[in-house]
Amino acid sequence: MPPEFADLFRRRGDDLPDLITIDGTDRFILDEAPHVHGDALRQPGEVAVVDDRNGVVTLGVIAVHGASDVRVVQDSLVAERALEANAGAFGRRGFHHPDTLERAFRDVRLVLLRLSKSNDRLDEVARAVARWAAPDVVLLCGGVSKHMNLGQNAVLRRYFGEVTASRGRGKSRLLVAQDPLRAAAARADATDPWPRSVHNDELGMTIVAHGGVFAGTSLDLGTRELLAVVDQAVPDARRAVDLGCGNGVIATALAMRRPALRVTATDLSQTAVASTRATAAANGVGDRVEVVRTDAGDELPDACARLVVCNPPFHADTTVTTDAAEAMFRNAATILQAGGELWCVWNSHLRYRPVLERAVGTTRQVARSSRFTVTASRRA
């Protein structure tokens, strides 16, 4: 691999950019790609890259292997922005983002995928590859060995006739799927389509979810705690924002319970944005729930809402982190009008109250159970 790919920039600030090193999984995928389907790398438009975290795999197949017109599917907006920033830093283009999985995989012959912890995400992607890609397609999946599981092999075997695992290299391992079972994938689309849809009797709501979205078609326990008290939140609000909307349950419930309220739901995940739109539409409030793909609401106007609601994540895939939650709190302070409130539910052991006090303002406890705390923070 050329020396300029020893490091890539993930985020770029006003001063120096943050430096992130290519990890072993990215290197393993790039090293093996020409061996599993070198011919596809030489033909324009025959390579797709899925869930590339920092643009390393996409830019690597272009710069190192000569691929062109690469199709890129990235669920995370942070990852998409990183790819754009890194492409500018290294002067590399030659990729685009199709707007559907069919367009992403139609007639491709090599798909390079970074595995996440979600087998449902793998199912939706692998099914689409098997259904739409060329008959000689190879799906090359890479992940960190300790986070991989036999369930991933089982998912791939639903849609591919041959699935093999590599030997481990460093901390990484690859799965190689070939011989797409197009008829099986088509039957699965007919009998168990993505997105999935389930009616929740407790909420009186239909929940719709794509593969990999937080909580899927279920009611998350923290969301349940928030919904139990959120009717008390800023009753005169006419506009609310849901930061990190996931499957859309909170935004949709607010719109269903308050006919005069308009809700803006945001998430950095493309699958979450699509799921929330579908959930709102399925429950007849799609006209009052606007869904926007942003990173913790970073593109919303200042002082645009009297109420912000949030069930923040404390994982980034397999990594435990409070970074996303703290970014949401800071942005909520900007989004809120004076006197408006952020209503937030969080795992009690995280002790977010001092963080909320600093980021937003005076914070009071609204409810507390053995696992969760709901707080309301008022913007001064």
C-alpha positions as CSV (number, residue, x, y, z in Angstrom):
1,M,0.0,0.0,0.0
2,P,1.4,3.4,-0.9
3,P,2.8,5.5,2.0
4,E,0.3,8.3,1.6
5,F,-2.4,5.8,2.8
6,A,-0.6,5.2,6.1
7,D,-2.8,7.8,7.6
8,L,-6.1,9.5,6.7
9,F,-8.0,12.4,8.2
10,R,-11.4,11.7,9.8
11,R,-12.5,15.1,11.0
12,R,-11.2,18.5,10.0
13,G,-11.4,21.4,12.3
14,D,-10.5,25.1,12.1
15,D,-6.9,24.3,13.0
16,L,-5.1,21.0,12.4
17,P,-7.2,17.9,11.4
18,D,-7.5,14.9,13.7
19,L,-5.4,12.1,12.5
20,I,-6.7,8.5,12.4
21,T,-4.7,5.5,11.3
22,I,-6.0,2.9,8.9
23,D,-6.8,-0.2,10.9
24,G,-6.0,-3.8,10.2
25,T,-9.4,-4.6,8.9
26,D,-9.3,-1.9,6.2
27,R,-5.8,-3.1,5.2
28,F,-6.9,-6.8,5.1
29,I,-9.9,-6.0,2.8
30,L,-7.7,-3.9,0.5
31,D,-5.0,-6.5,0.3
32,E,-7.4,-9.3,-0.5
33,A,-9.7,-7.5,-2.9
34,P,-7.6,-8.2,-6.1
35,H,-7.2,-11.8,-5.2
36,V,-11.0,-12.5,-4.8
37,H,-12.0,-10.5,-7.9
38,G,-9.2,-8.6,-9.6
39,D,-11.1,-8.2,-12.9
40,A,-13.9,-6.3,-11.3
41,L,-11.4,-3.8,-9.9
42,R,-10.3,-3.0,-13.5
43,Q,-13.8,-2.3,-14.9
44,P,-15.6,1.0,-14.2
45,G,-18.7,0.7,-12.0
46,E,-18.2,-2.9,-11.0
47,V,-17.1,-2.3,-7.4
48,A,-19.3,-1.2,-4.4
49,V,-18.1,-0.3,-0.9
50,V,-20.4,-0.6,2.1
51,D,-20.1,1.2,5.5
52,D,-16.6,2.4,4.9
53,R,-15.9,4.2,8.2
54,N,-13.4,6.9,7.1
55,G,-13.1,6.5,3.3
56,V,-10.0,4.3,3.5
57,V,-11.5,1.4,1.6
58,T,-13.1,3.5,-1.1
59,L,-10.0,5.7,-1.7
60,G,-7.8,2.6,-1.4
61,V,-9.5,0.7,-4.2
62,I,-9.3,3.8,-6.4
63,A,-5.7,4.8,-5.6
64,V,-4.1,1.4,-5.0
65,H,-6.1,-0.9,-7.3
66,G,-7.3,1.5,-10.0
67,A,-11.0,1.1,-9.5
68,S,-13.3,3.8,-11.0
69,D,-16.9,4.9,-10.6
70,V,-17.1,3.1,-7.3
71,R,-20.5,2.9,-5.7
72,V,-20.5,3.8,-2.0
73,V,-23.2,2.9,0.6
74,Q,-22.6,4.6,4.0
75,D,-25.2,4.5,6.7
76,S,-23.4,7.1,8.9
77,L,-23.3,10.7,7.9
78,V,-20.1,11.1,9.9
79,A,-18.5,8.4,7.7
80,E,-19.8,10.1,4.5
81,R,-18.4,13.4,5.5
82,A,-15.1,11.7,6.4
83,L,-14.9,10.2,2.9
84,E,-15.5,13.6,1.3
85,A,-12.9,15.3,3.4
86,N,-10.3,12.6,2.8
87,A,-11.0,12.6,-0.9
88,G,-10.3,16.3,-1.0
89,A,-7.2,15.9,1.1
90,F,-5.8,13.3,-1.2
91,G,-7.2,14.7,-4.5
92,R,-9.1,11.4,-5.2
93,R,-12.6,11.2,-6.7
94,G,-14.1,8.4,-8.8
95,F,-17.0,7.4,-6.4
96,H,-20.6,8.3,-5.9
97,H,-23.5,7.5,-3.5
98,P,-26.5,5.7,-5.2
99,D,-29.8,6.5,-3.5
100,T,-31.1,2.9,-3.3
101,L,-29.6,-0.5,-2.6
102,E,-30.8,-1.7,-6.0
103,R,-28.8,1.1,-7.8
104,A,-25.9,0.5,-5.5
105,F,-25.6,-3.2,-6.4
106,R,-27.2,-3.6,-9.8
107,D,-24.7,-5.7,-11.9
108,V,-21.7,-5.0,-9.5
109,R,-19.1,-7.8,-9.3
110,L,-17.2,-7.0,-6.1
111,V,-18.7,-5.7,-2.9
112,L,-16.4,-4.7,0.0
113,L,-18.2,-4.4,3.3
114,R,-17.1,-3.4,6.9
115,L,-19.1,-5.6,9.3
116,S,-21.1,-3.9,12.0
117,K,-22.5,-5.5,15.2
118,S,-26.0,-5.7,13.5
119,N,-26.8,-8.9,11.7
120,D,-30.0,-7.3,10.5
121,R,-27.9,-4.7,8.6
122,L,-25.9,-7.5,7.1
123,D,-29.1,-9.3,6.1
124,E,-30.6,-6.3,4.3
125,V,-27.4,-5.6,2.4
126,A,-26.5,-9.2,1.6
127,R,-30.0,-9.9,0.4
128,A,-29.8,-6.8,-1.9
129,V,-26.4,-7.9,-3.3
130,A,-27.7,-11.4,-4.0
131,R,-30.7,-10.1,-5.7
132,W,-29.3,-7.3,-7.9
133,A,-25.6,-8.0,-8.4
134,A,-23.9,-9.9,-11.3
135,P,-23.9,-13.7,-11.1
136,D,-20.2,-13.8,-10.4
137,V,-20.3,-11.2,-7.6
138,V,-18.0,-11.7,-4.6
139,L,-19.1,-10.2,-1.3
140,L,-15.9,-9.6,0.8
141,C,-16.8,-8.8,4.4
142,G,-14.2,-7.7,7.0
143,G,-14.4,-7.2,10.8
144,V,-12.6,-7.3,14.0
145,S,-12.4,-11.0,15.1
146,K,-13.7,-10.5,18.7
147,H,-16.8,-8.8,17.4
148,M,-17.6,-11.4,14.7
149,N,-20.0,-14.3,15.3
150,L,-21.4,-17.4,13.6
151,G,-24.7,-15.6,13.0
152,Q,-23.0,-13.6,10.3
153,N,-22.0,-16.8,8.5
154,A,-25.6,-17.9,8.8
155,V,-26.9,-14.7,7.4
156,L,-24.6,-14.9,4.3
157,R,-25.6,-18.6,3.7
158,R,-29.3,-17.5,3.3
159,Y,-28.3,-15.7,0.1
160,F,-25.1,-17.2,-1.1
161,G,-24.2,-20.8,-2.1
162,E,-20.6,-20.6,-0.9
163,V,-19.4,-18.8,2.2
164,T,-15.9,-19.2,3.5
165,A,-13.9,-17.6,6.4
166,S,-10.3,-16.5,6.2
167,R,-7.7,-17.2,8.7
168,G,-7.2,-14.4,11.2
169,R,-4.7,-11.7,10.4
170,G,-3.8,-9.6,13.4
171,K,-7.1,-8.8,15.1
172,S,-9.2,-9.1,11.9
173,R,-10.9,-11.8,9.8
174,L,-12.7,-11.9,6.5
175,L,-15.8,-13.7,5.3
176,V,-16.1,-14.3,1.5
177,A,-19.5,-15.0,0.0
178,Q,-20.0,-16.2,-3.6
179,D,-22.6,-17.8,-5.8
180,P,-25.6,-15.5,-5.1
181,L,-29.0,-17.3,-4.6
182,R,-31.1,-14.8,-6.4
183,A,-34.3,-16.8,-6.1
184,A,-33.9,-17.2,-2.4
185,A,-33.3,-13.4,-2.0
186,A,-36.4,-12.6,-4.1
187,R,-38.5,-15.0,-2.0
188,A,-37.2,-13.4,1.2
189,D,-38.1,-9.9,-0.2
190,A,-41.6,-11.2,-0.8
191,T,-42.2,-13.0,2.5
192,D,-40.1,-10.9,5.0
193,P,-39.4,-7.6,3.3
194,W,-37.1,-4.8,4.5
195,P,-38.1,-2.5,6.1
196,R,-39.9,-4.6,8.6
197,S,-43.2,-3.5,10.1
198,V,-44.7,-4.4,13.5
199,H,-47.8,-3.1,15.3
200,N,-47.1,-2.2,18.9
201,D,-50.3,-2.6,21.0
202,E,-48.8,-0.7,24.0
203,L,-48.3,2.4,21.9
204,G,-51.1,1.9,19.4
205,M,-48.5,2.5,16.8
206,T,-46.9,0.7,13.8
207,I,-43.1,0.7,14.0
208,V,-41.2,0.4,10.8
209,A,-37.4,-0.3,10.7
210,H,-34.7,-1.1,8.3
211,G,-31.9,-3.5,9.2
212,G,-29.5,-2.1,11.8
213,V,-31.6,0.8,13.1
214,F,-31.5,1.1,16.9
215,A,-34.2,-1.0,18.6
216,G,-35.5,-2.3,15.3
217,T,-39.3,-2.7,15.4
218,S,-39.3,-2.9,19.2
219,L,-40.0,-0.3,21.9
220,D,-36.7,0.5,23.6
221,L,-36.9,0.5,27.4
222,G,-35.5,4.0,27.7
223,T,-37.9,5.3,25.1
224,R,-40.8,3.7,27.1
225,E,-39.6,5.7,30.2
226,L,-39.5,9.0,28.3
227,L,-42.9,8.5,26.6
228,A,-44.5,7.8,30.0
229,V,-43.9,11.4,31.1
230,V,-43.2,13.4,27.9
231,D,-46.8,14.6,27.7
232,Q,-45.9,17.0,30.5
233,A,-43.1,18.5,28.4
234,V,-43.6,22.2,27.3
235,P,-47.3,21.8,26.6
236,D,-47.5,25.0,24.7
237,A,-44.7,24.0,22.2
238,R,-45.7,24.2,18.6
239,R,-42.4,22.8,17.3
240,A,-40.2,20.0,18.7
241,V,-37.0,18.4,17.7
242,D,-36.1,14.7,18.2
243,L,-32.3,14.3,18.3
244,G,-31.3,10.8,17.3
245,C,-34.7,9.6,16.1
246,G,-33.8,5.9,15.5
247,N,-36.9,4.0,14.4
248,G,-39.1,7.1,14.8
249,V,-41.1,6.1,17.8
250,I,-40.6,9.3,19.9
251,A,-41.2,11.7,17.0
252,T,-44.2,9.8,15.8
253,A,-45.7,9.5,19.4
254,L,-45.3,13.3,19.9
255,A,-47.1,14.0,16.6
256,M,-49.9,11.5,17.3
257,R,-50.5,12.9,20.8
258,R,-50.3,16.6,20.0
259,P,-52.1,17.4,16.7
260,A,-50.9,21.0,16.8
261,L,-47.3,20.0,17.1
262,R,-44.8,19.8,14.2
263,V,-41.7,17.6,14.8
264,T,-38.3,17.7,13.2
265,A,-36.6,14.3,13.6
266,T,-32.9,14.0,13.0
267,D,-30.3,11.2,12.9
268,L,-26.9,10.7,11.3
269,S,-28.0,7.2,10.2
270,Q,-29.5,6.8,6.8
271,T,-31.4,3.7,7.9
272,A,-32.8,5.7,10.9
273,V,-33.9,8.5,8.7
274,A,-35.7,6.1,6.3
275,S,-37.2,4.2,9.2
276,T,-38.5,7.3,10.9
277,R,-40.1,8.5,7.7
278,A,-41.8,5.2,7.3
279,T,-43.0,5.0,10.9
280,A,-44.5,8.5,10.7
281,A,-46.2,7.7,7.4
282,A,-47.6,4.4,8.7
283,N,-49.2,6.2,11.6
284,G,-50.7,9.0,9.6
285,V,-48.5,11.8,10.8
286,G,-45.9,12.0,7.9
287,D,-47.1,15.5,7.1
288,R,-46.1,16.8,10.5
289,V,-42.9,14.9,11.0
290,E,-40.0,16.3,9.0
291,V,-37.0,14.0,9.0
292,V,-33.5,15.3,8.4
293,R,-30.1,13.6,8.3
294,T,-27.7,15.5,10.5
295,D,-25.0,14.8,13.0
296,A,-26.7,15.5,16.4
297,G,-28.8,18.2,14.8
298,D,-25.8,20.2,13.7
299,E,-27.5,21.7,10.7
300,L,-30.7,22.8,12.3
301,P,-31.3,26.6,12.7
302,D,-30.6,28.3,16.0
303,A,-33.6,28.8,18.4
304,C,-35.9,26.9,16.1
305,A,-37.9,24.9,18.8
306,R,-39.3,25.2,22.3
307,L,-38.9,21.4,23.0
308,V,-36.1,19.0,22.2
309,V,-36.4,15.3,23.1
310,C,-33.5,12.9,23.1
311,N,-32.7,9.2,24.0
312,P,-29.0,9.5,23.3
313,P,-26.8,6.5,22.4
314,F,-23.9,5.5,24.5
315,H,-22.4,3.1,22.0
316,A,-20.8,3.8,18.6
317,D,-21.1,0.3,17.1
318,T,-19.1,-1.8,19.5
319,T,-17.4,1.1,21.3
320,V,-18.8,2.5,24.6
321,T,-18.7,6.3,24.3
322,T,-20.6,9.4,25.6
323,D,-19.3,11.6,22.8
324,A,-22.6,11.5,20.7
325,A,-24.7,12.3,23.8
326,E,-22.6,15.3,24.8
327,A,-22.7,16.6,21.2
328,M,-26.5,16.3,21.3
329,F,-26.7,18.2,24.5
330,R,-24.5,21.1,23.2
331,N,-26.5,21.3,20.0
332,A,-29.8,21.2,21.9
333,A,-28.8,24.3,23.7
334,T,-28.4,26.0,20.3
335,I,-31.6,24.7,18.9
336,L,-33.7,25.6,21.9
337,Q,-35.4,29.0,22.2
338,A,-35.0,30.9,25.5
339,G,-37.2,29.2,28.1
340,G,-37.4,26.0,26.0
341,E,-36.5,22.6,27.4
342,L,-34.5,19.5,26.6
343,W,-36.2,16.3,27.8
344,C,-33.8,13.5,27.9
345,V,-33.7,9.9,29.1
346,W,-30.4,8.2,30.0
347,N,-29.0,5.2,31.8
348,S,-28.7,6.3,35.4
349,H,-25.2,5.1,35.9
350,L,-24.0,7.6,33.3
351,R,-24.6,10.6,35.6
352,Y,-25.4,13.0,32.8
353,R,-27.0,15.7,35.0
354,P,-23.8,17.8,35.6
355,V,-23.1,17.6,31.8
356,L,-26.7,18.8,31.0
357,E,-26.4,21.6,33.6
358,R,-23.2,22.9,31.8
359,A,-24.4,22.4,28.3
360,V,-28.1,23.5,28.5
361,G,-29.1,24.9,31.8
362,T,-30.9,24.2,35.0
363,T,-31.8,20.6,35.1
364,R,-34.5,18.8,37.1
365,Q,-35.3,15.1,37.5
366,V,-38.7,14.2,36.1
367,A,-38.7,10.4,36.6
368,R,-36.3,7.7,37.7
369,S,-36.5,3.9,37.6
370,S,-34.0,1.2,38.6
371,R,-32.2,1.7,35.2
372,F,-33.2,5.1,33.7
373,T,-33.5,8.7,34.6
374,V,-35.6,11.3,32.7
375,T,-34.5,14.9,33.1
376,A,-35.7,18.3,31.8
377,S,-33.1,21.0,31.2
378,R,-34.3,24.6,30.7
379,R,-32.5,27.0,28.3
380,A,-31.9,30.3,30.0
